[in-house]
Amino acid sequence: MNSIMPFNGNKNTPVVKRLLSFIKDQREDRKWCEKAVKSLEKKLKRTGGIEELENAISTQNTNSKCVTIMRSLDGRLQIHLRKGLPHVIYCKLWRWPDLVSHHELKPVEHCEFAFHHKKEEVCVNPYHYTRVQTPDLPPIMVPVNSEGNPSNHPPLATSPLPTPSTLLNTVPENVNYVTTLEPVLQSLPQETPSPGYMSEDSEGQENKMDTSPASEGSPTASPGPLVDVAPVFYTEPESWCSVYYYEKNQHIGEVFKAAQPCLTIDGFMDPSSAERFCLGIYSNASRDVSIEQTRRHIGKGVTLYYIAGEVFAQCRSDSSIFVQSQNCNRRFGWHPTTVCKIPPGCSLSVFNNQEFAAQLSQTVSKGYKAVFELASVCSIRMSFVKGWGADYQRQRVNTTPCWVEIQLTGPLQWLDGVLQQMGSPQGDTPGSRS
């Protein structure tokens, strides 16, 4: 006997009954499902789109026509106390029950009213969207000699990356990132945005990071004998990141290891959720007034999505969050230490595995030290409510009241494998008396 309660067929039209029968997860809340389908039927009645929707779902036809509804002011649709993006709601209902975020979807080429086009109408045909697939990362080829040590080719010249201590002690530039939730950063034209605010910078670093491939204008090593190379592969870890919570320069609480693709860091109290790191549960005897006030305004905080090798940060708080990500900064030609302000409701791609793979591959030829410095690229710093940098009262992250460091496990482990394969640094061994 089926233990799942049937839908209330007496109150549903024949087309609603048929659409309900196509729902992928029959364990979903029955009342909510009915309201979602009835709401859509009501919106589509005037246009005749309900028949096209049923045809698309029953035949699973990606060549079907667009099925559109009007876009709301904030792009979202509220159904019985739940609010979400309309194409995500109906793709989750009729195709992928485990769908978490709009970042996981991309439209088919012929969809005229796909969500990211930002037109007045939005296509909710679930067969006009595909799910983003995790791209395969090519192995990093590390040159080795017969003893298993790195080749003795002279390293290429390279601008030094900021080390963790440099990141803490450098006054970063600031940029403001303002957009609605719908378009994510990678959907914008891939060109350098307007420059951030300039600031004095310690360590004598250049204003912008060199993002050009090593083959373009970079000095090349002198010809040498052919050497063997060994591949180092990327392996997806069980926990994709570790999160450390700080109040100013003091680490508070335990390290949170995220195994779920969706992680929310908020100011609430759940001590046991696998999908939430709740900062509200932690006490600190040395907490001052500024920290107390900031903690009260963290609220819903930030949600991190790890999707297809890419990390997105969505500000869910009523106050802005501030993000320092070298991977993101490199993508847009910003200085490596730049801090980006993400306003409430906005979303930013803060790390991309493919971009890191390209950078790691280019850096191997520059020597052990250059590769070792990539460790700082694998960490993201993020403060709540209060920003830091040249435009703010606080110029270093460890002076902000509440902030987190997110260490990305997969890239760090990949980097570790490359360093192990390279062996030890050559020529810089410190003496015992130095």
C-alpha positions as CSV (number, residue, x, y, z in Angstrom):
1,M,0.0,0.0,0.0
2,N,1.3,3.4,-0.9
3,S,1.8,5.4,2.3
4,I,2.1,8.7,0.5
5,M,-1.0,10.8,0.8
6,P,-2.6,11.4,-2.6
7,F,-3.3,14.9,-3.9
8,N,-6.7,16.3,-3.2
9,G,-8.1,15.4,-6.6
10,N,-11.6,16.7,-6.0
11,K,-10.5,20.3,-6.0
12,N,-8.1,20.1,-8.9
13,T,-8.7,20.5,-12.6
14,P,-7.8,17.7,-15.0
15,V,-4.7,19.5,-16.2
16,V,-3.5,20.2,-12.6
17,K,-4.0,16.5,-11.8
18,R,-1.8,15.5,-14.7
19,L,0.9,18.0,-13.9
20,L,0.9,16.8,-10.3
21,S,1.4,13.3,-11.5
22,F,4.7,14.3,-13.2
23,I,6.3,15.6,-10.0
24,K,9.6,13.9,-9.5
25,D,9.7,13.8,-5.7
26,Q,6.4,12.4,-4.5
27,R,7.6,13.0,-0.9
28,E,7.4,16.8,-1.4
29,D,4.9,18.7,0.7
30,R,1.5,17.9,-1.0
31,K,-0.2,21.2,-0.1
32,W,2.7,23.3,-1.3
33,C,3.0,21.3,-4.6
34,E,-0.7,21.8,-5.3
35,K,-0.4,25.6,-4.6
36,A,2.6,25.8,-6.9
37,V,0.9,24.1,-9.8
38,K,-2.4,25.9,-9.3
39,S,-0.6,29.2,-9.2
40,L,1.2,28.5,-12.4
41,E,-2.0,27.3,-14.1
42,K,-3.7,30.5,-13.2
43,K,-0.9,32.6,-14.7
44,L,-0.8,30.5,-17.9
45,K,-4.5,30.3,-18.5
46,R,-4.7,33.6,-20.4
47,T,-1.8,32.7,-22.7
48,G,-2.6,29.1,-23.4
49,G,0.8,28.2,-22.1
50,I,-0.5,25.5,-19.8
51,E,-1.0,23.1,-22.7
52,E,2.6,23.8,-24.0
53,L,3.9,23.2,-20.5
54,E,2.1,19.8,-20.2
55,N,3.4,18.8,-23.6
56,A,7.0,19.7,-22.7
57,I,6.9,17.8,-19.4
58,S,5.1,14.7,-20.8
59,T,7.4,14.4,-23.8
60,Q,10.5,15.8,-22.1
61,N,11.1,17.8,-25.2
62,T,13.8,20.4,-25.1
63,N,12.7,21.8,-28.4
64,S,9.3,22.8,-27.0
65,K,8.3,26.5,-26.9
66,C,8.9,28.9,-24.1
67,V,6.3,28.9,-21.3
68,T,6.4,32.4,-19.7
69,I,5.1,34.2,-16.7
70,M,5.6,37.9,-15.8
71,R,8.8,38.7,-13.8
72,S,8.2,40.1,-10.4
73,L,10.0,43.2,-9.1
74,D,12.7,41.2,-7.3
75,G,12.6,38.3,-9.7
76,R,11.2,35.9,-7.2
77,L,7.9,34.1,-6.7
78,Q,6.2,33.4,-3.4
79,I,4.1,30.3,-3.0
80,H,2.6,29.5,0.4
81,L,5.3,31.0,2.6
82,R,8.2,29.9,0.4
83,K,9.9,32.4,-1.9
84,G,12.2,31.4,-4.7
85,L,13.2,32.0,-8.3
86,P,10.4,30.7,-10.6
87,H,12.5,28.7,-13.0
88,V,14.3,27.0,-10.0
89,I,10.9,26.2,-8.4
90,Y,9.5,24.4,-11.4
91,C,12.8,22.8,-12.5
92,K,13.0,21.4,-9.0
93,L,9.4,20.2,-9.1
94,W,9.5,18.5,-12.5
95,R,13.1,17.6,-13.1
96,W,15.7,17.8,-10.3
97,P,14.3,17.4,-6.8
98,D,17.8,17.9,-5.3
99,L,18.3,21.3,-7.1
100,V,19.7,23.9,-4.6
101,S,20.4,27.1,-6.5
102,H,19.9,29.0,-9.7
103,H,23.7,28.7,-10.1
104,E,23.1,25.1,-11.1
105,L,21.0,25.9,-14.1
106,K,21.8,27.2,-17.6
107,P,19.3,27.8,-20.4
108,V,19.2,26.0,-23.7
109,E,20.4,28.2,-26.6
110,H,17.0,28.7,-28.2
111,C,15.2,29.8,-25.0
112,E,14.2,33.4,-25.7
113,F,12.9,34.3,-22.2
114,A,15.5,32.5,-20.1
115,F,15.7,33.9,-16.6
116,H,19.2,35.5,-17.0
117,H,18.0,37.5,-20.0
118,K,16.2,39.8,-17.5
119,K,13.2,40.4,-19.8
120,E,9.7,41.3,-18.5
121,E,8.6,37.6,-19.0
122,V,10.4,34.6,-17.6
123,C,10.4,31.1,-19.1
124,V,9.5,28.4,-16.6
125,N,9.6,25.5,-19.0
126,P,11.8,23.0,-17.1
127,Y,13.1,21.5,-20.3
128,H,14.5,24.8,-21.4
129,Y,17.2,24.5,-18.7
130,T,20.0,22.1,-18.3
131,R,22.0,21.4,-15.2
132,V,25.6,22.6,-15.0
133,Q,28.0,19.8,-15.0
134,T,31.3,19.7,-13.1
135,P,34.1,20.1,-15.7
136,D,37.0,17.7,-15.7
137,L,40.2,19.3,-14.4
138,P,43.3,18.2,-16.4
139,P,46.2,17.0,-14.2
140,I,49.1,19.3,-13.4
141,M,52.2,18.1,-15.1
142,V,55.2,18.5,-12.7
143,P,58.7,18.1,-14.1
144,V,60.9,15.7,-12.1
145,N,64.3,14.2,-12.6
146,S,65.4,10.7,-12.0
147,E,65.8,11.4,-8.2
148,G,62.2,12.5,-8.0
149,N,63.3,16.1,-7.4
150,P,62.3,19.1,-9.5
151,S,64.2,19.8,-12.6
152,N,67.1,22.3,-12.2
153,H,65.7,24.7,-14.8
154,P,66.0,28.3,-13.5
155,P,62.6,29.6,-12.4
156,L,60.7,32.2,-14.5
157,A,60.4,35.7,-13.2
158,T,57.1,36.3,-11.4
159,S,55.4,38.9,-9.3
160,P,55.1,37.6,-5.8
161,L,51.7,36.6,-4.5
162,P,50.7,38.0,-1.1
163,T,51.3,35.5,1.7
164,P,48.8,35.1,4.5
165,S,50.7,37.5,6.7
166,T,50.8,40.0,3.9
167,L,47.1,39.7,3.4
168,L,46.6,40.6,7.1
169,N,49.0,43.5,7.1
170,T,48.3,45.1,3.7
171,V,45.7,47.9,3.4
172,P,43.6,46.6,0.5
173,E,41.7,48.5,-2.2
174,N,37.9,48.4,-2.2
175,V,35.3,47.8,-4.9
176,N,31.5,47.9,-4.7
177,Y,29.6,45.1,-6.4
178,V,26.0,46.1,-7.0
179,T,23.6,43.9,-9.0
180,T,20.4,42.1,-8.3
181,L,20.3,38.4,-7.3
182,E,19.5,37.1,-10.8
183,P,22.6,37.7,-12.8
184,V,25.7,36.1,-11.4
185,L,29.1,37.6,-12.1
186,Q,30.3,35.2,-14.7
187,S,27.3,36.0,-16.9
188,L,28.6,39.6,-17.3
189,P,31.0,40.5,-20.0
190,Q,34.5,39.2,-19.1
191,E,36.3,42.5,-19.1
192,T,38.0,44.5,-16.5
193,P,35.4,46.5,-14.4
194,S,36.0,50.1,-13.4
195,P,39.0,50.4,-11.2
196,G,38.6,50.1,-7.4
197,Y,39.5,52.8,-5.1
198,M,43.3,53.3,-4.9
199,S,45.1,53.0,-1.6
200,E,48.6,53.0,-0.2
201,D,49.9,49.5,-0.3
202,S,52.7,47.9,1.7
203,E,55.1,45.3,0.6
204,G,55.7,47.2,-2.6
205,Q,53.3,45.2,-4.7
206,E,52.0,46.2,-8.0
207,N,48.5,47.7,-8.3
208,K,47.3,44.8,-10.5
209,M,48.0,41.2,-10.6
210,D,49.6,39.7,-13.8
211,T,46.8,37.6,-15.3
212,S,48.5,36.9,-18.6
213,P,49.5,33.3,-19.5
214,A,53.2,32.5,-19.0
215,S,53.6,32.1,-22.8
216,E,52.6,35.7,-23.5
217,G,55.5,38.0,-22.9
218,S,56.9,36.2,-19.9
219,P,60.6,35.4,-19.8
220,T,61.4,31.8,-20.7
221,A,63.8,29.5,-19.1
222,S,67.0,28.8,-20.9
223,P,66.9,25.6,-23.0
224,G,67.9,22.5,-21.0
225,P,67.7,18.8,-21.2
226,L,64.4,17.0,-21.5
227,V,63.0,16.0,-18.2
228,D,60.3,13.5,-17.1
229,V,56.9,14.9,-16.0
230,A,54.5,13.3,-13.5
231,P,50.8,14.1,-13.5
232,V,49.1,15.3,-10.3
233,F,45.3,14.8,-10.4
234,Y,42.6,16.8,-8.7
235,T,40.5,14.7,-6.3
236,E,37.2,15.9,-4.9
237,P,37.3,15.7,-1.1
238,E,34.5,14.7,1.3
239,S,34.5,18.2,2.9
240,W,34.9,20.9,0.3
241,C,35.8,23.7,2.7
242,S,36.7,24.4,6.3
243,V,35.4,27.6,8.0
244,Y,37.2,29.4,10.8
245,Y,35.3,32.1,12.8
246,Y,37.1,35.1,14.2
247,E,36.2,38.1,16.4
248,K,38.9,40.6,15.5
249,N,42.2,38.7,15.9
250,Q,40.8,35.9,18.1
251,H,39.7,32.5,16.7
252,I,36.4,31.5,18.3
253,G,34.8,28.0,18.4
254,E,35.5,24.9,16.4
255,V,36.3,24.6,12.7
256,F,33.3,23.8,10.6
257,K,33.8,21.3,7.8
258,A,31.2,21.6,5.0
259,A,30.3,18.4,3.2
260,Q,27.0,19.7,1.7
261,P,27.1,21.8,-1.5
262,C,25.1,24.5,0.2
263,L,26.4,26.1,3.4
264,T,24.8,29.0,5.3
265,I,26.9,31.0,7.8
266,D,24.5,32.9,10.0
267,G,24.0,34.5,13.4
268,F,21.5,32.0,14.8
269,M,21.7,29.1,17.2
270,D,21.5,25.6,15.6
271,P,24.4,23.6,17.0
272,S,24.0,20.5,14.8
273,S,23.0,21.4,11.3
274,A,25.2,20.0,8.5
275,E,24.2,22.9,6.2
276,R,24.5,25.8,8.7
277,F,27.4,27.2,10.6
278,C,25.6,29.2,13.3
279,L,27.8,31.8,14.9
280,G,25.2,32.7,17.6
281,I,26.1,29.7,19.7
282,Y,29.6,30.9,20.6
283,S,30.4,32.9,23.7
284,N,33.5,35.0,24.3
285,A,34.4,36.5,27.6
286,S,36.5,39.2,26.0
287,R,33.9,40.3,23.5
288,D,33.5,44.1,23.3
289,V,30.5,46.3,22.4
290,S,31.4,46.5,18.7
291,I,31.4,42.7,18.4
292,E,28.1,42.4,20.2
293,Q,26.5,44.9,18.0
294,T,27.8,43.3,14.8
295,R,26.7,39.8,15.9
296,R,23.2,41.1,16.3
297,H,23.2,42.3,12.7
298,I,24.6,39.1,11.0
299,G,21.1,37.7,10.8
300,K,20.8,35.3,7.8
301,G,24.4,35.9,7.0
302,V,25.8,34.4,3.8
303,T,25.1,31.3,1.8
304,L,27.9,29.5,0.0
305,Y,27.1,27.3,-2.9
306,Y,29.7,24.8,-4.2
307,I,28.5,23.9,-7.7
308,A,30.4,22.4,-10.6
309,G,33.7,23.4,-9.2
310,E,32.7,27.0,-8.5
311,V,32.0,28.7,-5.2
312,F,29.3,31.4,-5.0
313,A,28.6,33.7,-2.1
314,Q,25.1,35.1,-1.7
315,C,24.5,37.8,0.9
316,R,21.3,36.9,2.8
317,S,21.8,39.4,5.6
318,D,20.2,42.8,5.8
319,S,23.7,44.2,6.0
320,S,26.5,43.9,3.4
321,I,29.3,41.3,3.5
322,F,32.8,42.0,2.4
323,V,34.9,39.4,0.5
324,Q,38.6,39.1,-0.2
325,S,39.3,36.4,-2.8
326,Q,42.5,36.4,-4.8
327,N,40.9,34.0,-7.4
328,C,38.0,36.4,-8.0
329,N,40.4,39.5,-8.0
330,R,42.6,37.8,-10.6
331,R,39.6,37.2,-12.9
332,F,38.8,40.9,-13.0
333,G,42.3,42.3,-13.0
334,W,41.9,43.8,-9.5
335,H,44.8,43.9,-7.0
336,P,45.2,40.5,-5.2
337,T,44.2,42.0,-1.8
338,T,41.1,43.9,-3.1
339,V,38.0,43.6,-0.9
340,C,34.6,43.5,-2.6
341,K,31.4,44.7,-1.0
342,I,28.4,42.5,-1.7
343,P,25.1,44.2,-0.8
344,P,22.1,42.3,0.6
345,G,20.4,40.0,-2.0
346,C,23.5,40.0,-4.3
347,S,25.6,37.1,-5.4
348,L,29.3,36.7,-6.4
349,S,31.4,33.9,-7.8
350,V,34.3,33.9,-5.4
351,F,36.3,30.9,-6.6
352,N,36.6,28.8,-9.7
353,N,38.5,25.5,-9.8
354,Q,39.2,25.8,-13.5
355,E,40.8,29.2,-13.1
356,F,42.9,27.9,-10.2
357,A,44.0,24.9,-12.3
358,A,45.2,27.3,-15.1
359,Q,47.1,29.4,-12.5
360,L,48.6,26.4,-10.8
361,S,49.7,24.9,-14.2
362,Q,51.4,28.2,-15.2
363,T,53.1,28.6,-11.8
364,V,54.8,25.2,-11.7
365,S,57.4,26.3,-14.1
366,K,58.3,29.3,-11.8
367,G,59.6,27.1,-9.0
368,Y,58.7,25.7,-5.6
369,K,58.4,29.0,-3.8
370,A,56.0,30.4,-6.4
371,V,53.8,27.3,-6.1
372,F,53.9,27.4,-2.3
373,E,52.6,31.0,-2.3
374,L,49.4,29.8,-4.1
375,A,48.2,28.6,-0.7
376,S,46.9,32.1,0.0
377,V,44.8,31.8,-3.2
378,C,42.9,28.8,-1.7
379,S,41.5,30.9,1.2
380,I,38.7,33.4,1.2
381,R,38.2,36.0,3.9
382,M,34.8,37.4,4.6
383,S,33.6,40.0,7.1
384,F,30.0,40.7,8.2
385,V,28.4,44.2,8.5
386,K,31.7,46.0,8.8
387,G,34.2,46.3,5.9
388,W,37.9,46.8,5.8
389,G,40.4,48.5,3.5
390,A,41.4,51.9,2.3
391,D,37.9,53.2,2.3
392,Y,37.0,52.1,5.8
393,Q,37.9,52.9,9.3
394,R,39.3,49.4,9.7
395,Q,42.1,48.6,7.3
396,R,42.8,45.0,8.1
397,V,40.5,42.1,8.3
398,N,41.6,41.1,11.9
399,T,40.3,44.5,13.1
400,T,36.8,43.8,11.9
401,P,34.4,42.6,14.6
402,C,33.2,39.4,13.0
403,W,34.8,37.6,10.1
404,V,35.4,34.1,8.7
405,E,38.2,32.4,6.8
406,I,37.1,29.8,4.3
407,Q,39.8,27.3,3.3
408,L,39.1,25.3,0.2
409,T,40.0,21.7,0.8
410,G,40.2,20.4,-2.8
411,P,42.5,23.2,-4.2
412,L,44.7,23.0,-1.1
413,Q,45.1,19.2,-1.4
414,W,45.9,19.5,-5.1
415,L,48.5,22.1,-4.3
416,D,49.9,19.8,-1.6
417,G,50.2,17.0,-4.1
418,V,52.1,19.2,-6.6
419,L,54.5,20.5,-3.9
420,Q,55.2,16.9,-2.8
421,Q,55.9,15.9,-6.4
422,M,58.2,18.9,-6.8
423,G,60.3,17.9,-3.7
424,S,62.1,20.6,-1.8
425,P,63.0,24.1,-2.8
426,Q,66.4,24.5,-4.4
427,G,69.1,27.0,-3.3
428,D,67.3,28.8,-0.5
429,T,68.0,26.4,2.4
430,P,68.6,28.5,5.5
431,G,71.6,27.8,7.7
432,S,71.3,26.5,11.2
433,R,72.7,29.8,12.6
434,S,70.6,32.1,10.4
